[in-house]
Amino acid sequence: MSPITVAFFGISGSGKGTQCVLLEDYLQEKDPKRGVVRPEMGDLLRRFMQSGTSLAKHTEEIVNSGGLVPSFIPIYMLTDVLNETFDGSQHLILDGTCRRPDQSRAVDDMMRLWKRSNLQAIVLKLSKKSAKERLIARGRIDDAKDEAMSSRFAWYEEHVVPSIAELRKLGWTIHEVDGEADVETVHTRILKVLGLSK
């Protein structure tokens, strides 16, 4: 199996995190010698904000006020973790990166540096109604309030959708996957579009 690079996209409640973990487990089982690197931007950001540096404190202020962190911060964190854990031979799953077009360009630059050619993205499609039901079911009531949902949808449309378009322009293969089904069905669809199963 040749190494794959997959970036995941989808609104809150679409199941991105779950599908990333399932794909990681699948790749580790089917191709154990290669290894999988899966930087999770949310975790990286939380750890970074606990570091106590001046930059971390400024970042924490932005996050706590509900603002957008400058694009160089997620790219800095991704560069740092890849520098430590990635040599170009492993499978790579990106969760929470490429959230603005300039981040997409930076990630593409990194992948070209490592001579990666199998560059793909999964976009999980989910209705606002389904997203709200899922967030409530998970106990994330604050996230499922109409105001919070509208704000996140608007942010996704304004920043993330153009980021996906940027990756397409840069030559990445974009797969739109219906995320309305159950977890296993969505996982099966993802494996199929990535060419990992028949």
N, C-alpha and C positions, 0 to 999 in steps of 0.2 A: 504493500500500500504506500503510495507516495504521500508526502506530508501535505495536509490541507490547512488553509487559513480561513477561518469563518468568523465574520462579525455578526452579532445578533442585534436586531432592532425590534421595537414593539412598544406600545403604550403601557402604562402601569396596569398590571393585572393580566397582561398577555401571556405570562408564563416564561419569559426570557430566561430567568435564572434557573428554573427547573429544567428547561430544555438544554441549557448549557451543561448542566451537571449530567444529564442523561447522555448527551453526546460525548462528554469526557469519559464517562464510564464505558460506553460502547467502544471508543477508540482504544482505551487502555486494555480492554478485553481482547479486541481483535488484532491489535498491533502493539503488544506489550513492550517490545524492545525499543520502539521509537520514542515513547513518552509523549505526554500532553502538557502544554503550558496554558493555563487559563487565568490570566490576571482579571480580577473582578474590581472594577473601578470604585464601586461604593466602599468596599473593604479597604482598598488602597488609600482612598480619601480620608476615611475615618482614622486609619493608622497615622497618616501624615499629619492630620490635625492634632494628634496627641503628642507629636514630636517636640512641641514647645518652641520651635524656632519662630523668628519674626514673621517669616512667610506663612508658616502654619497658622499663626495667630490671626493674621489678616484674612487668610482663607476661611478660618472658622467663623470670623465675623460675617463674612459674605454669606456663608452657608446658613448660619443661624438667622440671618435677616431675610432668607428666602431668595437671595440673589444668585446670579450665575457666576461661577468662578472663571477667571480668565482662562482662555484656551490653552495657554502654555503649561498650566498646572497639571491637568490630566496627561498631557503629552510628556511632561517631565517625569511624572510618576510611572507612566508606561515604559518610557525609555530606561528608567532606573531598574525596574523589575525585569525587563527583557535582557538588559545588560548582565544581570546577575544570574538569570535562570535559562536563557534561551540561546541556542547556538545555531539555529536555522534548520536543524534536522527534525525537530519535534513537530507534532500537530499543534496548531495555535488557535485557541478559541477566545475571541474578544467580546467581553460583556461590559457595556457601559462606556465604550470609547466611540470615537467618531460621532460626537453629539453636535458638532458644528462643522461646516465645510472645511475650515482651515485644519481642524483635527483630522478629517478624512485625508487631506493632502499629506499631512505629517505622517500618518500611519502608512499610507501608500509609499511614501519615501522610505520608511523603515523596511517595509517588506521588499522593496526593490533592492535595497542595500544587502539584504540576506538572500537575494536572488530567488525569491518566492514567486512561483508562477500560478499556482492553483489558488486564486483569490476569489472568495465567495462571500455573500452576505445573505442572511435569512431575515426576512421581514415578516413578523407574525401579525396577521390582520385580525383585529377584534373590534367589535362594536362597543360604543361607549356604555351601552346598557349591560352587556356581558361583563365588561371591565368592572363596572360598579358592583354587580352581583358577586363577582369573585373577590373583590377587595373587602366587601362586607363579610363574606364567608370566611375570609382569613382573619377577621377581627380588626381589619384596618379601616375602621369607620371614618376617621378623620380624612383619610385619603379618598374615601368614596363620597364625600360631600360634594354637592353639585358645583360649588364654587371652586373647590380644589381640583375636581375633575376637569372643569372647563379651563382652568389655568394650565393644567398639565397638557391637555389636548392642544391648546393654543401654542404652548411652548414646543411641543412635538412637531406641530405643523410648521412653525416659524423656523426652527433650528435643525431638527433631526431629519425631516423629509428632504431639505436641501442637501444635507450631509450624505444621505443615501444616493441622491442624484449625482453628487460629486464623485462618489465611488464608482457609479456606473460609467461616468464620463472618463474616469481613469482606467477603465477596462475590467473592473470587478464584475463578476456574474451575480446578479441580484435575483433571489428567489422569493416570491411572495407566497407565503404558506397560510392557509386558513387556520387560524388559532382558536376557532369556536369549539372544536371537537375536544374529546377527553385527552388527557396527557399522553397516553400511549399512542393514540392515533396520530397526534401531532408529531410525536417523536418518529414514528414510522414514515410519515410524509417527509420529514426533514432528511432522514437517512436516504430516502429515494431521490430527492432533488439534488442532494450532494453527491449522488452516484456511489453511495456506500452500500446500497442494497438494491435488489431488483424490484 
